Each structure stands twice: as C-alpha cells, then as structure tokens.
Amino acid sequence: MSGRDGPSAELGALLELQRDLALESDVDVVLGRIGAVATTLLDAERATLYVVDAARGEIWSRAVTQGEFRELRIPLDGAGLAATVAREGHALRIDHPYDDPRFDPSVDARTGFRTRSLLVVPIDSRAHERLGVLQVVNQRSGAFDERHEAIGEGLAASAGVALEYVRLTTELAAERLREVRIAEETRHRLARDLHDGVAQTLASTAMGIELAQRRARSDLPGALDELTRLREKVLEAQRGLRELLFELRPVILEEQGLASAVESLIERTNGTGGTRVVARDVRLETRFSPEVEASTFHVVREAISNAIKTGHAAMVCVDLAEKDGMLVAAVEDDGVGFDVASTLATYSARGSLGLLQMRESARQAGGRLVLDSSPGHGTRVRLHVPPA
C-alpha cells in the first residue's frame, strides 16, 4: 500500500500502527515501525528518526529504514536540515535540497545516495520539549505536499509519545536507584553509629561488670566505685541511642508537631562542634500532613548537620513559618559554602548523601528545594511546600 491508495488506506495504516505500538514495549522497535510506516504512507524511499542528545549537544539517528550509516550524529548547532528543525521546531518540505543552503550534502557524498526531496518534522513531548526529528527522504512521485506533512506530523506525535515514555521510564529507574541508595547508605550509617557508639559502650561495660564482680571479692568499695563509673557509661549509651532514635523518627514530631520538633532539634544540636544553632523565627500554628512534617524535618536536620560537619559554620539560623498557606523552612549558615552548580552536577557520583536526602525529602513533601551558596559565603537552604 502507498500514500496514493487514498485517505481510508492511510487511516487504516495509522490505526494499525497505533495498535501495534500499544502492544510493543521496545522503543527501538516502536521507532523502527514508525519509520517503516512513514516510508509506506508517504511513498518515500527512506526515513530516519533522530533523537536529541542534550548532554552531547547532538541529534543521532536512532531508527533508520535504509542506508549505510546506522548511527549518524549531527551537532545541534551544525549544518543540515535535521539540525535546523531540531533547533527551530518548524516542519520543512524541501523539493530541491541541493538548492537550499541549509542542506548538508556530505552524507550523500559519502554514500553515493542522491537526495531529491525531503520532509523534516520535529518530534516534541506533550510539554513541547524537543525530543527529536523525523526525516523522510525522496517522495517517489516527486515532492511532499501538505497532506504528507500532516501525516508526518501525526507519526512524529506517536514517536514523541514513545520517546517521552522512554525518558520517563529512565528517570523513574534512576529515581528508584537514588531512593535505594539513600536507604542503603542510611542503614550503613545507622549500623556504623550503633557499632561505634552504643554497641562498643555496652561491650566494654559488660567486660567492666565482669571485672568488678571479681574485684568485689577482695575490694568491695573499689568494685562499687567501678560499678558507678560503668553506670555512667550505660547512661551515655542510652543517650546515644535516644539521639539515633530522635534522628530517625522523633516522637515529639508526631505528638507536638513540626515546630516543637525543630525547636528540640535546635536545642540538641546547639553547641555541637562549637557551632551555635539558633531559632531565628520558628512559629507554626497549622499542623500539616505527617508526610510533609516528616520530610520537612529531615531537610532541616540535614541542612543543620551539613552546616556543622562540612560547612564548619560558627552560626546556623533556622526559620520555620507558614506564609500564604505555604510551609516555608530555611536554614542559613556562615560556613565555608560551596559551588552549587558543580556540586549538584556530580553529587550522585560523589556520594553526597546529605544532598540526596534533602532533595528526596523535598520531593516526597511535594515541595521545592532551593540551595544558595558560594565558596566563602555560607549556605542558605530553603524549602517551600505548597498547600495540599
């Protein structure tokens, strides 16, 4: 069947394509099928689906119906009609490409193929983000017309859905990996803190009690003094365990709310490492959902911890309030600061667990996290959570 078989045949082919696409999960098969249908419906010799590679500033041929080059990469700012459409977003119908200064004849020169006519259509997401380009070459009857362009746009829309699905699936997989990583590293940190703190203290206390028992047979007063010292070690371990429990899920957060939990956190961390932590403006009349309060608390806790441990701040100020129905939390410090752009670009590979936790907590709260910092000028962390 060709494009000359009439609208009913074209409609049937498009419906058959949509049915096939709905049953296919392999995006490369989907794009190849779209390219094949494009050549059939448009009565063309070849079709190529280019995909935008934003990281490399290129478009590359992910699906090619025919041709020597199975993968062709073109700079987004380079020559060629496909790159032009990727940049500008407007469909092009070219009857005499060699007369068009935007046409790049180098591929023809390398392959011996002769391009006589072109239809190039942008592939966009539903949010109008450029995802790729559909290029159809050499309409067998001579030139592409408006009807061909409309069909090409319909096929490009199908390709856009497929590419958007791939991107969303990739982002979801990456998000799941980040969540797993956060949970795993949190468990490792908890296990390390328990081992180095509570477990070590309890082990040495048990040994000390055994020695005190032996000593009591000949030196009861000395044994009692030793037991008194051991009691302090047990109380120290208890305090450490309570700090870990507070960090994981403070009871005060559930019973008294976010403001009370943040005030308790400030009190507990004030003076740590010589850093003064103060509540500059912590007041909250409204109770938010448990998920929002927990996520906001974790952001504030992590921001304070980062300011003390890595920012080497002398002063940390905490704000917490409701403004126009929005929950706003802020943590500002006068520490060493950091380059936000470069850190965020590599935080996943560098193992910056604190940033991962804050961003994940903000996402779970449905909020927006803003990091403002520069070397030598401290750090400001702000979280805005809109009303549910």
N, C-alpha and C positions, 0 to 999 in steps of 0.2 A: 504494500500500500504506500502511496506517496501523498504529498500535500495536494496533488491535483485530484485526489479522489473525492474531495468535497468536504463541507463542514461536518456532516454526520460521521464520516470516517474519522476525521480529526477528533471529534468529541469522543467517539468510541475508543480511540487510541489513548486519549488523555485519561478517560475513566479506567481503562485497563492499567495504565501506568500507576495511577493513584492506588488502585487495588494491590498491585504488586509491591509498591513502596510501603504500604501499610503492613505487609507481611514480612518485609525484609529488615533485618537489624544491622547488617553490614553496610556501613555508609559508603564504602568504595563500590560495592555492588549497586547501591542506590544511584550514586553519581554516574557510574558507567551506564546504567539503564537509562537515565535521563539523557545522557549524551547520544545514546543509540536512537532513542525516540526522537531527539531533535533532528538528527540526520534524516530520519524517515519522514516525519511530518513536514519538515521544511525542504525536503527533496534536495539535500545538500551532500557534499562529499565527505566532510569531516566535521567533528565537533570536539571542543576542548573545554573542560571546566577547570578554571584557575581558582585557587584558594588563596586568600590573603594570609601571609605570614607576617604579622605585625612586628614580631620580635626581630626579624631579619630585614624588615622593610622591603618585602618581595611579594610577588604572586607566583604560585607554582602550579604546574599542570597536574592536578590530582587524578583527573579522568580524561583519557584521550581515546577517541574511537579508532583512529588510524594514525600512522606516522612513525617516523624513525625515532623521534625523541619521546620517550615515555615520561621523562620528567624534565621540564623546561622551567627555569627560574628567571624571572624578569624583575628588575628593580622597580619599586612603585613609582619612583621619580624618574624612571628611564623612558626610553622611546618605545613606541608600539601602541597600537590601538587598544589592546587589552589593558595595559598600564594606564592609558588615558581614561578609559571608562572606570577603572578601579579608583582613580583619583577623583574624577568629576561626577560619576554616578549617573550619566545620561547614556541611553542606548544609542548606538551608531549603526547606520546602514551605509555601507560603502560599496559603490558599484565599480569603481576603478581605483583599487587601493594603491597602485603604483603612482597615481597622480596625487595622492594625499600625502603631505609632508609628515603626518603623524605615523604613517605606516613604516614598519621596520622590515625590510626585505631580507635580512640576514638569514633567517631560518629557511626561507625559500632557496637562498643561495647555497646553503649547506646541504639541503636535501634534494634539490632538483625539482621540488614541487612548485607549481605556479598558482598563486592566489589570485582569483579573478573577481570575487565578491565576498563581502564579509557582513555578518550580523553579530554585533557585540552588545551584550546586555548585562547590566550589573546584577549581582546576587546580593540581596540585603536581608538582614534579620527583620523580625517584626518591629524592632525598636529602631529601624532604619540605620543600622550599623553595617558597613560594607564588609561582606564575608568573602566575596569572590566575584568571578566574571564567567559568563557563558559566551563562548565564541564559536560561531558556526560559519563554516567556510564553503564557498563555491556552490551557490544555488544553481542546480543543473539547468534550469530554464533561462538563466541569465542574471536576474537581480532579485534581491529580497525586497518585499513590499511591506505595507503597513500590517497586512494580515499575518505575515511571517513574524513581524516584530511582536505582535500581540501574543502569538503562540510562544515565541521565545521568552517573553516576559512571564508567561504562565509557567513555563518549565523552570525558569530561574527562581520563581517563587517556591516551587517544590524543592529545588536544590537548596534554597535558603533555609527551609524548614529542616532538611536533613543535616545541614552544616550546623545549624543552631542546636539541634539535638545532640550532635557530637560534642559541641563546646560545653553545653550544659552538663552532659554526662561526664566529661573530663573534669570540669570544675567540681562536680559533686564527688567524684572519686578523690580528687585532691583534698577537698574539704573533709571527707571521711578519714583520709590518711592523717590530716592535721589533727583531727579530734583524737584518733588513736594514739598519735604521738604525744599529745598533751596528756592524755590519761596515763600512758605508759611512763612518761617522764615524771609525772606527779607521783605515781606509785613508787618509782625508784627513789625519788627524793624523800618520800614518806618512810620507805624502808630504811634508807640511809640514816635519816634523823632518828628513827626508833632504835636502830642498831648502835649508832654512835652516842646516843643520849640515854634514853630510858633503859634499853637492854644492857648497855655497859654498866650503868649505875646499879641496876638490880643484880647483875652478875657479881660485881665487886662487893656489893652489900651482903649477898649470900655467903661469899667467902669470908667476909669480915665477921659475920654472925657465927660461923663455924669456929673461927679463931677465938672469938670472945667466949664461946662456950668452953673451950679448952682452958682459956685463961682464968675463967671463973673458979676452977678447982683450986687454984693457988693464989689468985689475986682478984677477989670479988669486986672491990672498989674500982680497980683498973678495968675490969670487964664491963662494969656498969657505965663507966665513962666512955668506953669504946662503943657500947650499945647506943648511948646518947648521940655520939657522932654519926653512927650508922643510921639512926632515926632521921637525922637531918638530910642524909643522902637520899633516903627513901622519899622524904617530903620534896626534895629537889627533883627527883624523878617524877613525882606526881605533878609538880608544877609544869615540867616539860611536857608531860602527856596532855595536860589540860591545854597548853599552848597549841599543841598539834591539833587537838580536837576543836579548839576555837578557830584555827586556821581552816580546817575542813568544813565545819558547819557550826557556827556559834549558836548556842541555844538562845542567847539574847536576841538574835536576829528574828527568830521565829516568835518569841514571846513578846518582845517590846518594839520590834520594828527596826528599820534600816538606820534611822538617825541614832538610836541608842547603841546599835551595833558598831557604827562608825565611831561614835564617841568612845566606846570601850576599846576599839582598835587603836585610836589615837593615844589613849591612856597607856595601853600596853606597850606601844612602840616608842613613845616619847623617851628620849634619852639613850636609845639604842645606838651604839657606836658613836656616841657624842652628838647625835643629831636631835635637834628639838623639833617635835611634831606638834602642831597646834591646830585647833578647830577655829578657823577664821570666821566661818559663817555656816554652821551646821544646824539647820532647823527644818523640820519636815512635819507637816500636820497630817498629810494623807498617807495611808497605807497602800502600797502598790501590790501587785501580784507577787506571790512567793518567788517565782522565777525571776522577775525583774529585780526584786530586792536582793536576791542571792547573787545575781550576775553583777549588779552594781557594786555590791560589797566586795566581790572578788577583784573588780577593776581597781577600786580604791586601795584595797590591801596590796595588790601587786604594784601599783604605782608608788605607794609609800615604801615598800620593800626595795624596789629598784632605786629609788632616790637615796636610800640609806646605803645599800650594798654596792651598787655600781656607780651611782651619781655622786657619792661622797658629799652629800649635802649637809650644810650646817643647820638649815631651817627648811621645814616642809609645812606648807599651809594647805588645809583641807576645807573645801566648800561643799555644801550639800543643801539643795533647796528645790522647791517646785516653782517654776516660772511659766505662767500661761498654760498651766496644765501639763507642762513637760518637766520630767525629772532631770535635773542638771547636777552632775557631780564633777568636781575639779580638784586636782592635786597639783600644786606648784612647788618647785624647789629651787634652791640657789646653787645646785651642784655643778658638775663639770659639763653637763649637757652632751649632746651627740648630734651627728648628721642624720636627720630623719630620713631623707630620701635614700641614701646609700644603705642605711640600716634596714629599712623596710624592703629594699630590693634584694637583700641577701639574708634576711632574718631566718627564713625557713632552713637554709643550708647551714647557717652559723649556729643554729641551736639556741636561739634567743627564746627560751621558754617563757619568760615574763611577757614579752610582746605577743607571743602566740596565745597565752592565756587571756590577756586583756582583750585582744581582738575577738577571740572566740566568745568570751563572756559578753562583750558588747553585741555581737551578732545574736546570741541567744536571747538577749534582752530586747532585741529589735531596735537597738539604738545606733547612734553614730559616734564613733571614737575619733577624736582629733588629737594628734600629737604635735606639739610645737616646741622645738628645741634647736639649739645650735651649739657647737663647741664653745665652752666657756661662758655660756649664758643661761644655764639651768634648763629645766624641762617643765612644760605645762601639759598635763593630761586632762582632757575634758570629755565627758560622756553626756550625750543628750539622748534621752529616751522619750519618744512621743507618747501621748496617752493612747491606751489600747483602744 
